[in-house]
Amino acid sequence: MIRAAVLLLSLAICALPVAAQRTVLIVGQKASSTVGFYTPEGKPLATVAVGQHPHELLISPDGRYAYTTDNGTMAIEEAGNGNNTVSQIDIRARKRSSVISTGKFYRPHGIDMDPVTGNLLVTTENPPQLLVIDSKTHEILRTYDPKGKTPHIVTAGKDGKWAYVSNAGSGTVSAIELATGRLISIPVGERPEGSTLSKDGKRLYVCNRTSGEISIIDTDTKKNIGTIKSGKQPVRIQLTPDQKYAVYGMADGHAIGFADLAQRKEVAQVPTNGERVVSMHISPDGKWALAGTEEGNSVYIVDIASRKLVRKFSVPNGSNPDPVQAVVVPQELSEK
C-alpha cells in the first residue's frame, strides 16, 4: 500500500503543469544607446534606454539582470573623454533599474562577474584600469592598473583568484591576481580583444584582431602556448559546450568562424553577407551562435551543430547592434 501511494504521489507530481518558458534575445544597440529585447524570430518586444554608446553586455548567472558598459564613444579609436556608467537592467521588468557610477574612470568597456563573490569586473580606457564593483551596493571596491594600453575585454578566472585583461593597444594580456594585485603580462598577437575561458579554467583563448589569430594561454603557467590561425579580424569568441570547438566572429572576414581546438585549426566559416561581425555569444543551451553586425543593423543566428544560418533579422536602422545574448524567461514575459 505504501509503495502504491508513493507511486501515485510521484505520478501526480509529474502531472503538475510546468511553467512554459521561452528564449528571448537581448541586443546591445550601440549607436542608439539602447538595449533591445527580441524573440528569436526577430519580433521586437521592448527597447530600454541606457547610457551613451554601450559596448559589452553581461547577463547575471541567475538571469535576473543584464549589465551594459556605457562607454560614451563608438570605438576605441575615437577620441573623447567618454562616459562613466554601467547600466543595470531588470530583465523581467525590461527597464533600467540602476545606474552604476565608475567615478573618475571613464570609457568602461569590458565586463565580467567574479564567479565566487559575484562582484563585477569592469575595464576602463580613460584611464586604463580594472575595477572591482560590488554588484549589490555598486561601490568600487578596488582598482588595478593593467599596465597596458586600451584595456578591452576582461575574463574572470574560474576560481575567482585571477582576472585576465586584453590590452588592445599593447598586444598583451594582463593576468591580475585579485587578492594581491600581482600582475603577469603575457605577450599575444596584435590588438587582442575578445577572450573566453575553458570550462575547466585551464585555457584562455584570445582573439587577436589585427594579426588574425587566436592565442591559447595556459592559466597555470600564465604563458602563451600556441595559436590558431583564423580568418580576417577575429573579435569575440566562445567555446561550444563540449569544449571541442571555438566559435568566433570576424569583422573584416564577414563571417562566423569555427576552429577545432584539438587540431588548432579553423574548420569552417559561415558568411554574413558582407556585413562586419562585431560580437559572438552562444545561447545557454549551446545550440546557437549569436552575432550582431553594426553597419548591417542585423542579428545572425547560426546553428552550431550544422554550422548553417538559421535566421537573420534586422533591428532599427541606426541601432548598430553589438553583443547579442539569449536568456530564458517565462512564456508570458516573452510575448508581451
DAZI-V481899 format. One line per field, one symbol per residue. ss: DSSP state (@ for helix, = for strand, . for the rest). phi: phi as a letter, one per 40 degrees, with the letter a starting at -180 (. if undefined). psi: psi as a letter, one per 30 degrees, with the letter a starting at -180 (. if undefined). A space follows every 50 residues. Layout:
ss = ???
phi = ???
psi = ???
This chain:
ss = .@@@@@@@@@@@@@@.....=========....======....======. ...======.....======..............======....====== =....========......=======.======......=====...... ======.....======....======.....=====....======... ..======....======....=======....======.....====== ....======....=======.....=...==.....======....=== ===....=======......==========@@@@@.
phi = .cccccccccccccccccdcbacbcbbcbcccfbbbbbccchccbabbcb ccfcbcbbbcdcgcbbbbcccgbcacccchcgbabbcbbccccfaccabb ccgcbbfcbcaabccccgccbbcbcbccabbbbccccgcccabbccfacf dbcbbccccgcbbbbccccbgbbccbcccbgdbbcbcbccfcbcaabcdc gcbbbbcbcccgabcbbccccfbcbibbcbccfcbbaabcdcgcbcbacb cccfabbbbccccfacbabbcbfgcccbaaabcdcgcbcbabbdccfbbb bbccccfbccabbcbddgcfcbcbbbbbbddcccbb
psi = eeeeeeeeeeeeeffkkkkkllkkkkkjjeefhlkkkllffgkkelkkka lkikdlkkklefgelkkkjieflflffkllealhlkkkkjeefhljfljj kgbgjlhkdlklkkfefglkkkkkfjljlkkjkkfefgkjellkjfhlki kckkkkleggelkjkkjeffhlkjjkjeefgkkkkjkbakikckllklef gfkkkkkjeefhlkkjkjfefhljgllkkaakikelklklefgfkkklkj dffhlklkkjeefhkkflkjlhhgkkkglklklffgekkkkljeffhlkk jkkeefhlkekklklkkgeikckklklklkeffff.
